[in-house]
Amino acid sequence: MKKAFKSILDVLSYPRGFVGTTVGLLHTFVMSFVVLFVAGVIRSRKVIDWVIIYMWSLPLVRLAGVKVDVRGAETVGQQKKGFLILFNHSSLVDIPVLYAYFPRSFRFGAKIELFRIPLFGKAMELCGVLPIDRRNRNKVMKVYESAIARVENGEAFALAPEGTRQKMAELGKFKRGPFEFAINAQMDIVPVILAGAYDTLPKDGFLLGAGRWRNNIIMQILPRVPTAGIAIEQVESLVEKVRDQMAPVYRQLSAELEGF
């Protein structure tokens, strides 16, 4: 009986996904207006963060029927200097999930094409999102260099070391850029694993949460990796160290979610 009921709910997740995706797009459009108003008139970082977390991210996560289990939040701490969040990127829901549940505010790095979307792109710019031109490494490194002062002032940033969403629920190859950013800023790296996001909305998917009525995502925040004293010539070993820390945790959490 329970299996039959679950099967019915899973079928209903498709029309819910259509409604959720449509409403989510409209919601994002409206929130872009709100951010433009807050950034241009109120000019308060705290208010912008509140809008991003409680008015944009959380509703999107709930529209997808997602339950998020956050682990390791105590490792983030309250250091004055900023740090770099490196997360595995497998889904568009990664961003609202991180914004809604990570225990400290931060700003993303987003592909530069998104900044060309009317209203949404301007809202991202006013929020302090980093524009990442994946076709021009020199421009990317200049963006990172200009953000170092913001790190010194306490801002945290989140980047996907894989560079783009993966087509499977596994880690892709890590790029050097984010690690060079961390070394140049001499800031800690905070690795984050998002397991279950791929099943909620894979790269080739279109509907939020389609296929399952209840989607589970585990956000595992791993221990900080300091970069103090590391030279840029050691970037490859840093890349390997962080990836070796993240990969087994991703496999473990993905296996855990198979039972849901």
Secondary structure, 3 states (H helix, E strand, C coil): CHHHHHHHHHHHHHHHHHHHHHHHHHHHHHHHHHHHHHHHHHCCHHHHHHHHHHHHHHHHHHHCCEEEEEECHHHCCCCCCCCEEEECCCCCCHHHHHHHHCCCCCEEEEEHHHHHCCCHHHHHHHHCCEEECCCCHHHHHHHHHHHHHHHHCCCCEEECCCCCCCCCCCCCCCCCHHHHHHHHHCCCEEEEEEECHHHHCCCCCCCCCCCCCCEEEEEEECCCECCCCCCHHHHHHHHHHHHHHHHHHHHHHHHHHCCC
